[in-house]
């Protein structure tokens, strides 16, 4: 379940959408036809992170489709 979704990135094919799920402090990847997203950055349980490996209120996301690197604008 998304909580305050902010930025979106849609792949060129339109098959995948990445969502900056701000209220859950994570990035979710949704593929066409999926009933739920997959956490690709941040903590799966939706809590704020306290170190470099977790997120705290991300507001935007971009993906380099050639390398699959996910770039995140994180508020805190």
Secondary structure as GFF3:
##gff-version 3
##sequence-region A 1 76
A	DSSP	beta_strand	5	10	.	.	.	ID=ss1
A	DSSP	beta_strand	16	21	.	.	.	ID=ss2
A	DSSP	three_ten_helix	22	24	.	.	.	ID=ss3
A	DSSP	beta_strand	26	31	.	.	.	ID=ss4
A	DSSP	beta_strand	38	42	.	.	.	ID=ss5
A	DSSP	beta_strand	58	64	.	.	.	ID=ss6
A	DSSP	beta_strand	69	74	.	.	.	ID=ss7
###
